[in-house]
């Protein structure tokens, strides 16, 4: 029995589960998707919360600029470029054997400074929020101060008496570990069996304690949470439930809005924006999608992309069980090359808060991730890690859907011809060259 029903009963009541348990690529367009004005209150956060997070990141910009010289050119603002990928769009169209109207872009969070992934948004933000709280409480900062003073020996001495811990498949651990160690915190990252060795090595090189497990992400998070709870001076970053992580990701939307405007891209009812977000536990894509809905309302359509072997958010929303269900409950093994997405149990907070704001979910096979990785490098010269390619098939999944979604959303041919499609590339720039070469060899071989 699986949560009170047999597998056959689940497959009868939710036919999509046949595709999920068969490890076949599939898409599900959310019939419960509601207008933004109606569904945004579900989240329990608003535009003012995002503005507060954005202001905090601006306050920290002088410190970031000093501590990480690679951010000096941007004045200490951690941001990624928005890139047109028309050659890749044409290659996708040839591969699908159909036209893919609209224009395809890539949001290169793969090239964010400091930790090279989308986690540099939420992860670094939560560490900075905690550092600010401690500095203010201990008289090290006063409102209006220049936050560059947090690079002082006095600040490091304060932070060294405190710990920050997190459970991670890799990228969140990198962002939190690097930032926490730079400030002077005792940083510990609890890594699941899926984490790449180079990510563990990089953390240790920054002075971070890495605790390794031969279990999956959820177990690593649980163990990390237990250990942190025993130390009153240790702050645990809860990837499954953290509002601060969520808001750090949400700030990306206002910055994307400015980038699109600078590029001359219109976003409105007649010029819809489709955003394809790789999803692990859900915090990153959930926070970005929340920000996007605040920024663009019903003109933006957000879809989550997951590996066929780790479709935890799709399964949680589809069944309505959210974090009460894991992919392993249905015999899906959660073993995927997309280490950043290797999560068996979704965030209950994100699943419930965003379930009426996400337009759809789809899954991607591991081999297809490698093919897409090789195609992107061949056409655009961009190198991403496998999990970051999960967003790439999104444009085709939307244009090929047959579940009534486009009709329901009034997405006729004219609007689709004027649409903007955005792949959110979540990581890859820090992958060691030898490892990346191995990814490319596998992708090219699969392409034939």
PyMOL commands that set and color helices and strands:
alter all, ss='L'
color gray80, all
select helices_A, chain A and resi 7-13+16-21+36-43+47-67+69-74+86-96+109-111+119-137+147-151+153-160+171-183+197-205+217-229+243-250+252-262+283-299+312-319+322-324+327-330+339-341+348-354+366-380+386-391+394-399+405-408+413-417+433-447
alter helices_A, ss='H'
color red, helices_A
select strands_A, chain A and resi 27-29+82-84+103-108+163-168+186-191+209-212+234-237+273-278+300-307+360-364+420-425
alter strands_A, ss='S'
color yellow, strands_A
deselect
rebuild
show_as cartoon
